[in-house]
């Protein structure tokens, strides 16, 4: 496999003045328009397009609204707002036929819907029109970067660059090389995104990367506790906010995200990990999806948003402590397994969970504070109680418990 030279391709991105570099974004939905705004705010010229009629016009309106709000809050002046908008070329012609408009882009970031076939087809067509050393990045949150790269000429220039929504606000970006990504593409891409005032972490090309993988127990174990009848959703949410310190409870958060989206990610994780029991979806959440009760956006999920009173939580200390400890021990275990299987370093795992989903602490630092046997002992007890592989402690957690060791230091 050929290797791009350090002074070309990705390195041209960081060694060339922003105003002389064009970034392409394909997909003008919430993610694509947010990414375009971020790149333009950093001084880069951006070409933003979409195949869906009207999508680009809506993106233009949304970016203007976003910038106007920053001006109103005093975080941006009117002159800078105008400069950012002037750097974005809104490509209104549908992209179903001709991608040659992207020919001069040094990097193109794909942000279309999560469909592997659609992404492969797009990358194959982009690779045919871009310069040989142009970087091709996918904003996928769940699909294999290797599978997407397989459709390309010079697949070594393909890399995952996963922003979080809303991209202008959320600081985290997961940088995801596949096994064939050129080292220079990896390093150059990370330097570039860092220069956009983002916090980057590096993740292996595995299901869920860091955040979507490590966060699964926050939803999954809360659903399991609910499905067993141990506590209702209001009590579980209260426990995780008031005892765990999380900003939103798991059921509030699932209703906010949308159960169609949250369930699809969990199911994708379960299937792509060859039916790992920790990611097993919840039947009660599937029933919400089947009924069309998707959360806030439909007026009903686990909670009602139509004026109907929701149940009050129980604040029984013993029950709420059991809930928070059970969910937290599963989260710590998932974070430990991500390190054990080399998805990311311990430092990047902790950074990702704080910057990507606003966890009150890094999970592994949290484990260090609680002590090396805290999560391990609770998982061993759960595994003995249920007899399920779902609660097996990570080998790394087991080693540290036996050695009385720490994740950091």
Secondary structure as UniProt FT lines:
FT   TURN            6..7
FT   HELIX           10..15
FT   HELIX           18..20
FT   STRAND          22..26
FT   HELIX           30..41
FT   TURN            42..43
FT   STRAND          45..49
FT   TURN            53..54
FT   HELIX           55..72
FT   TURN            73..74
FT   HELIX           78..86
FT   STRAND          88..91
FT   TURN            95..96
FT   HELIX           100..102
FT   TURN            103..104
FT   STRAND          107..110
FT   HELIX           116..129
FT   TURN            132..133
FT   STRAND          135..138
FT   HELIX           145..149
FT   TURN            150..151
FT   TURN            153..154
FT   HELIX           155..157
FT   STRAND          158..163
FT   TURN            167..169
FT   STRAND          172..177
FT   TURN            179..180
FT   HELIX           183..195
FT   TURN            196..197
FT   STRAND          199..202
FT   TURN            207..210
FT   HELIX           211..214
FT   HELIX           216..227
FT   TURN            228..229
FT   HELIX           233..242
FT   TURN            243..244
FT   HELIX           250..257
FT   HELIX           259..272
FT   TURN            273..274
FT   HELIX           277..279
FT   HELIX           283..291
FT   HELIX           296..298
FT   HELIX           317..340
FT   TURN            341..342
FT   HELIX           346..357
FT   HELIX           363..370
FT   TURN            372..373
FT   HELIX           374..386
FT   HELIX           389..391
FT   HELIX           395..403
//
